[in-house]
Amino acid sequence: MTRPRVVVAGLGDSGLLTAIHLARSDVDVLGVSSRPGLVSGQELGLRLARPERWARDYRIGFDRFRRLDPVEKVHAELVALDPAGRTVTVRPAAGGTRSVPYDVLVVATGVTNGFWRLPHLQTDADVDAALAGAHARLAGAGSVLVVGGGAAAVSSALQVATRWPDTAVTLAFPGERALPRHHPRVWSVARRRLARAGVRLLPRHRAELPAGFTADRITTGPVRWTNGQAPVDADAVLWAIGSVRPNTDWLPPALLDEQGFVRVRPTLEVPGVDGVFAVGDVAATDPLRSSARNRADRLLARNVLAHLRGEPLSSYRPPGRRWGSVLGPEADGLRVFAPSGHPFRFPAWTVDRLLQAWIVRRGIYGGVRR
């Protein structure tokens, strides 16, 4: 008998893990990716300041994941979904189009965010150029202004300041404190780390965006503010303002909410269409869209298999606050914050030898080849 086919649209952090879980079951899995390997959206600060170290853990070719071997990988752009015909149309990197049938579709196409999370097709050479270009721009700057109050902005300010101590780094954010969606304890720790690194903080500074600018590149100052403070000049302006856009242009509008994210039930099923699920930043699970950060990939894989067997599905229960790594690896280790805001520090020697080697590569990914 023909085995059911599950198509995973998007092989970023969430889609990759979903495909890995499903590959061990009695289904055929096909993954569609705009890149020839994993290019994670995690740890922007480390990616900018130390791209070689970042790439070691967050940029991994698909052929290196042992449990991804049974999965058919297609390097292509997603073009359209036909829910009635249960097909996805893709445009491979080699050209032309291809219609891919499915029994179950998992939408994990993520979001576009700044210059570091883009939806278009990229080769390895394109990724190399993007990493090197952003790093060189910051390395050559005497002053850097980071605009934004989320984890990407905070980690970028800290990582740039510690990588280039002679660079004047400023972090500007719109509220009284940065990290407003984390527990207040997280900002207390982060503020002390930023002060120790010499980062100047500008609270209550909301940037005035130039007409037509989507924060998709590093610019040069001055930056002006909506409430009239003096403009701030800088050799390099890093925009991390959280203006995310879901990568859903290929989906029928009926599947999307008002902001363009994929509507889902607590079971991660897309209502109104049979056999379609969504996970990760593209899925409107909760106000924080937290299924990627809370490892809903395993629950989703179980629900996909339960759906195929006609069994009951489980529900995703999101936490009320964001948690996890905020600052990225530092000289004394890596701090991981609980939802309560309390940090747990992995000592520096354990980050590579224990956390990445055993917990991530062996435990989470199930083995990564050298």
Secondary structure, DSSP 4 states (H G I P E B T S, - for coil): -PPPEEEEE--SHHHHHHHHHHHTSSSEEEEEESSSEEE----HHHHHH-HHHHHHHHEEEGGGBGGGTTSEEEEEEEEEEETTTTEEEEEETTSS-EEEE-SEEEE---EEBTTTB--S---HHHHHHHHHHHHHHHHT-SEEEEE-SSHHHHHHHHHHHHHSTTSEEEEE-SSSSS-TTS-HHHHHHHHHHHHHTT-EEETT--B-PPTT--S-S-B-S-B-BTT-PPPB--SEEEE-----EES-TTS-GGGB-TTSPEE--TTSBPTTSTTEEE-STTEESSTT--TTTTTTHHHHHHHHHHHHHT---------SS--EESS--BTTBEEEE-TTS-EEEEPHHHIIIIIIIIIIIIIISS-B--
